[in-house]
Amino acid sequence: MKKFSWLSYWSLIFSVLPIPFFFAMLYELIRINGYFGFSLIALSIILSLVFGIMAFIKSTEKNILAGVAIYIALFSAGVVVIILLLGQMGNQPNA
């Protein structure tokens, strides 16, 4: 019988964390070094993808939660990258 395991749940948790953490860093609610914060965000997204793929491949695991977690992780990565790229649009290049 297929059921959800810790892989699916941790994948979902790690996929949801980056966006609120990113906005908390952006508005300085969390005061940590930017490089360290972005490293934590990237680590969370990578762990979510790894756990989601492991849960997706596992034969005794239901796939729906792992698929949703993978989708949310990719969406989170896209949002973080787009906001970081848009944040650099106003800076003039060094001449």
C-alpha positions as CSV (number, residue, x, y, z in Angstrom):
1,M,0.0,0.0,0.0
2,K,1.3,3.4,-1.0
3,K,1.5,6.1,1.6
4,F,3.3,9.4,2.4
5,S,6.6,9.2,4.2
6,W,9.1,11.7,5.7
7,L,10.6,12.3,2.3
8,S,7.4,13.9,1.0
9,Y,6.8,15.9,4.1
10,W,10.4,17.2,4.3
11,S,10.4,18.0,0.6
12,L,7.2,20.0,1.0
13,I,8.6,21.9,4.1
14,F,11.8,22.7,2.4
15,S,10.0,23.9,-0.7
16,V,7.7,26.3,1.2
17,L,10.5,27.9,3.4
18,P,12.5,29.9,0.8
19,I,9.9,32.5,-0.2
20,P,9.0,33.8,3.4
21,F,12.7,33.6,4.4
22,F,13.7,35.6,1.3
23,F,11.1,38.3,2.0
24,A,12.1,38.4,5.6
25,M,15.7,38.9,4.5
26,L,14.6,41.5,1.9
27,Y,12.8,43.6,4.5
28,E,15.5,43.1,7.1
29,L,13.2,41.2,9.5
30,I,16.1,38.6,9.7
31,R,19.4,40.3,10.0
32,I,22.0,37.9,8.6
33,N,24.7,38.2,5.9
34,G,23.2,38.2,2.4
35,Y,25.5,35.6,1.1
36,F,24.7,33.3,4.0
37,G,21.0,33.8,3.6
38,F,21.0,33.1,-0.1
39,S,23.1,30.0,0.5
40,L,20.4,28.8,3.0
41,I,17.7,29.5,0.4
42,A,19.6,27.6,-2.3
43,L,20.3,24.8,0.1
44,S,16.6,24.6,1.0
45,I,15.5,24.5,-2.7
46,I,18.2,21.8,-3.5
47,L,17.2,19.7,-0.5
48,S,13.5,20.0,-1.5
49,L,14.3,18.8,-5.0
50,V,16.5,16.0,-3.9
51,F,13.9,14.7,-1.3
52,G,11.1,15.2,-3.9
53,I,12.9,13.2,-6.5
54,M,13.8,10.5,-4.0
55,A,10.1,10.3,-3.0
56,F,9.0,10.3,-6.6
57,I,11.2,7.4,-7.5
58,K,10.4,5.3,-4.3
59,S,7.9,2.6,-5.2
60,T,6.0,2.6,-1.9
61,E,5.4,6.4,-1.9
62,K,2.4,8.3,-3.1
63,N,3.6,10.7,-5.8
64,I,1.2,13.6,-5.5
65,L,2.8,15.3,-2.5
66,A,6.3,14.9,-3.9
67,G,5.1,16.3,-7.3
68,V,3.6,19.3,-5.6
69,A,6.8,19.9,-3.5
70,I,8.9,19.7,-6.7
71,Y,6.6,22.2,-8.4
72,I,6.7,24.6,-5.4
73,A,10.5,24.3,-5.1
74,L,11.0,25.2,-8.8
75,F,8.5,28.1,-8.5
76,S,10.3,29.3,-5.4
77,A,13.6,29.2,-7.2
78,G,12.2,31.1,-10.1
79,V,10.7,33.8,-7.9
80,V,13.9,34.3,-6.0
81,V,16.0,34.5,-9.2
82,I,13.6,36.9,-10.9
83,I,13.5,39.2,-7.8
84,L,17.3,39.2,-7.6
85,L,17.6,40.0,-11.3
86,L,15.0,42.8,-11.1
87,G,16.8,44.3,-8.1
88,Q,19.9,44.9,-10.3
89,M,18.1,46.7,-13.1
90,G,18.4,50.2,-11.5
91,N,22.2,50.0,-11.0
92,Q,24.3,51.7,-13.5
93,P,27.3,49.8,-14.8
94,N,30.8,51.0,-13.7
95,A,32.1,53.2,-16.4
